Amino acid sequence: MPGADSERPMRADARRNYERIVATAKDLFTAQGADVPLDDVAKKAGVGAGTLYRHFPTREKLFEAVYRDEIEVLADRAYVLHDELPPWEALEAWLGEQVTWVVERHKLATILKESIDSGSETFQYCQVRLREAVGVLVDAAAGLIRPDVAGPDVLRLGHGAGMAVRNCSPEDGKRVLTVILDGLRA
């Protein structure tokens, strides 16, 4: 999260640089792996190496920023779907998006998780952020889903489904998701 460690908000140009660096790093880590030179990230982002290192003094700090960004997008989708769709449809849509995210971001997520300590502030923040987001969907679907289902259950099911179908056809993925959703119904 930009400016999380500073006491004053980032200037607009610094925020733009930060966001460009994170987006570029995400693309390069996905395409080339975790060992991509940080100077390549800076060059492709259109910033100097000093700008990159001012925002991210270590490779791990850049990994953490990319991971947070990925989780923020996924969590924010839960709130958008909650506001736009009826409860069951919102839960169904978000679970589908989570499965797709796991399938499409598996390589990147593996790189990031291997680089971030599971006890770190970033990892803990991301877990809480996702649990709160999916909790909103689960709470809204009360009465439509089994009463013994909690947000973390939905997260685990979505992650497991994504891992299970990442090398399958889209039809197989949809079938697995349908089985999970049927199992969640009250």
C-alpha positions as CSV (number, residue, x, y, z in Angstrom):
1,M,0.0,0.0,0.0
2,P,1.6,3.3,-1.1
3,G,2.6,5.5,1.8
4,A,1.8,2.8,4.4
5,D,5.1,3.3,6.2
6,S,5.3,7.1,5.8
7,E,3.6,9.8,7.8
8,R,2.5,12.0,5.0
9,P,0.7,11.1,1.8
10,M,2.6,10.5,-1.4
11,R,2.8,13.3,-4.0
12,A,0.8,12.5,-7.1
13,D,3.9,11.9,-9.3
14,A,5.4,9.6,-6.6
15,R,2.2,7.6,-6.4
16,R,2.1,7.3,-10.2
17,N,5.7,6.0,-10.2
18,Y,4.9,3.6,-7.4
19,E,1.9,2.2,-9.2
20,R,3.8,1.9,-12.5
21,I,6.7,0.1,-10.8
22,V,4.3,-2.4,-9.1
23,A,2.3,-3.0,-12.4
24,T,5.6,-3.5,-14.3
25,A,7.0,-5.8,-11.7
26,K,3.9,-7.9,-11.7
27,D,4.1,-8.3,-15.5
28,L,7.8,-9.1,-15.5
29,F,7.7,-11.5,-12.5
30,T,4.8,-13.3,-14.3
31,A,6.6,-13.5,-17.6
32,Q,10.2,-14.0,-16.5
33,G,10.2,-15.2,-12.9
34,A,11.3,-13.7,-9.6
35,D,14.9,-13.2,-10.6
36,V,14.2,-10.5,-13.2
37,P,16.8,-7.7,-12.6
38,L,15.2,-4.8,-10.7
39,D,17.0,-2.4,-13.1
40,D,14.9,-4.0,-15.8
41,V,11.8,-3.3,-13.8
42,A,12.8,0.3,-13.4
43,K,13.7,0.7,-17.1
44,K,10.4,-0.8,-18.3
45,A,8.4,1.2,-15.8
46,G,10.0,4.4,-17.2
47,V,11.7,5.4,-13.9
48,G,15.2,5.6,-12.7
49,A,16.8,2.9,-10.5
50,G,16.9,5.5,-7.7
51,T,13.2,5.9,-7.9
52,L,12.6,2.2,-7.7
53,Y,14.9,1.7,-4.8
54,R,13.5,4.7,-2.9
55,H,10.1,3.0,-3.0
56,F,11.4,-0.5,-2.7
57,P,14.8,-0.7,-1.0
58,T,14.8,-4.5,-1.3
59,R,13.4,-7.1,-3.8
60,E,11.3,-8.4,-0.9
61,K,9.6,-5.1,-0.5
62,L,8.7,-5.1,-4.2
63,F,7.3,-8.6,-3.9
64,E,5.2,-7.5,-0.9
65,A,3.8,-4.6,-2.9
66,V,2.9,-6.8,-5.8
67,Y,1.3,-9.4,-3.6
68,R,-0.7,-6.7,-1.7
69,D,-1.8,-5.2,-5.0
70,E,-3.0,-8.6,-6.3
71,I,-5.0,-9.3,-3.1
72,E,-6.5,-5.8,-3.0
73,V,-7.9,-6.3,-6.5
74,L,-9.4,-9.7,-5.6
75,A,-10.8,-8.4,-2.3
76,D,-12.3,-5.3,-3.8
77,R,-14.1,-7.4,-6.3
78,A,-16.1,-9.0,-3.5
79,Y,-17.4,-5.6,-2.4
80,V,-18.3,-4.6,-5.9
81,L,-20.1,-7.9,-6.5
82,H,-21.9,-7.5,-3.2
83,D,-23.2,-4.1,-4.2
84,E,-24.2,-5.1,-7.7
85,L,-25.7,-8.6,-7.5
86,P,-28.1,-10.5,-5.3
87,P,-26.3,-12.4,-2.5
88,W,-26.1,-15.9,-4.0
89,E,-25.1,-14.5,-7.4
90,A,-22.4,-12.3,-5.8
91,L,-20.9,-15.3,-3.9
92,E,-21.0,-17.5,-7.1
93,A,-19.4,-14.8,-9.2
94,W,-16.7,-14.0,-6.7
95,L,-15.9,-17.7,-6.2
96,G,-15.6,-18.0,-10.0
97,E,-13.2,-15.0,-10.1
98,Q,-11.2,-16.4,-7.2
99,V,-10.8,-19.8,-9.1
100,T,-9.8,-17.9,-12.3
101,W,-7.3,-15.8,-10.3
102,V,-5.7,-18.9,-8.8
103,V,-5.4,-20.5,-12.2
104,E,-4.1,-17.4,-14.0
105,R,-1.8,-16.2,-11.2
106,H,-0.6,-19.5,-9.9
107,K,3.0,-18.9,-11.1
108,L,3.1,-15.3,-9.8
109,A,1.4,-16.3,-6.5
110,T,3.9,-19.1,-5.9
111,I,6.8,-16.7,-6.5
112,L,5.3,-14.1,-4.1
113,K,4.4,-16.5,-1.4
114,E,7.8,-18.1,-1.4
115,S,9.4,-14.6,-1.0
116,I,7.1,-13.4,1.8
117,D,7.3,-14.8,5.3
118,S,3.9,-16.2,6.3
119,G,4.2,-14.3,9.6
120,S,5.0,-11.0,8.0
121,E,2.7,-8.0,8.3
122,T,2.0,-8.1,4.5
123,F,0.9,-11.7,4.6
124,Q,-1.2,-11.2,7.7
125,Y,-2.8,-8.1,6.2
126,C,-3.6,-9.9,3.0
127,Q,-5.2,-12.8,4.8
128,V,-7.4,-10.5,6.9
129,R,-8.3,-8.4,3.8
130,L,-9.5,-11.5,1.9
131,R,-11.3,-13.0,4.9
132,E,-13.2,-9.7,5.5
133,A,-14.1,-9.4,1.9
134,V,-15.4,-12.9,1.5
135,G,-17.1,-12.6,4.9
136,V,-19.3,-9.9,3.5
137,L,-20.5,-12.2,0.8
138,V,-21.0,-15.2,3.1
139,D,-22.9,-13.0,5.6
140,A,-25.1,-11.6,2.8
141,A,-25.9,-15.1,1.6
142,A,-27.1,-16.3,5.1
143,G,-30.0,-18.6,4.6
144,L,-28.9,-19.4,1.1
145,I,-25.8,-21.3,2.1
146,R,-25.2,-23.9,4.7
147,P,-25.1,-22.4,8.2
148,D,-21.8,-24.1,9.0
149,V,-19.9,-22.4,6.1
150,A,-17.6,-19.5,7.0
151,G,-15.6,-17.1,4.9
152,P,-12.3,-19.0,5.3
153,D,-14.0,-22.2,4.1
154,V,-15.0,-20.4,0.9
155,L,-11.4,-19.1,0.4
156,R,-10.0,-22.6,0.9
157,L,-12.5,-24.1,-1.5
158,G,-11.8,-21.5,-4.2
159,H,-8.1,-21.9,-3.8
160,G,-8.3,-25.7,-3.9
161,A,-10.6,-25.6,-7.0
162,G,-8.2,-23.3,-8.7
163,M,-5.2,-25.6,-8.0
164,A,-7.2,-28.6,-9.1
165,V,-8.3,-27.2,-12.4
166,R,-5.4,-25.2,-13.5
167,N,-4.4,-27.8,-16.1
168,C,-8.0,-28.7,-17.1
169,S,-10.3,-27.5,-19.7
170,P,-12.6,-24.6,-19.0
171,E,-15.6,-27.0,-19.0
172,D,-13.9,-29.1,-16.3
173,G,-13.3,-26.0,-14.3
174,K,-16.9,-24.9,-14.5
175,R,-18.0,-28.4,-13.5
176,V,-15.8,-28.4,-10.4
177,L,-17.1,-25.0,-9.5
178,T,-20.7,-26.1,-9.9
179,V,-20.1,-29.1,-7.6
180,I,-18.6,-26.7,-4.9
181,L,-21.5,-24.3,-5.2
182,D,-24.0,-27.1,-4.9
183,G,-22.2,-28.2,-1.8
184,L,-22.5,-24.7,-0.3
185,R,-26.2,-24.4,-0.8
186,A,-28.4,-24.6,2.3
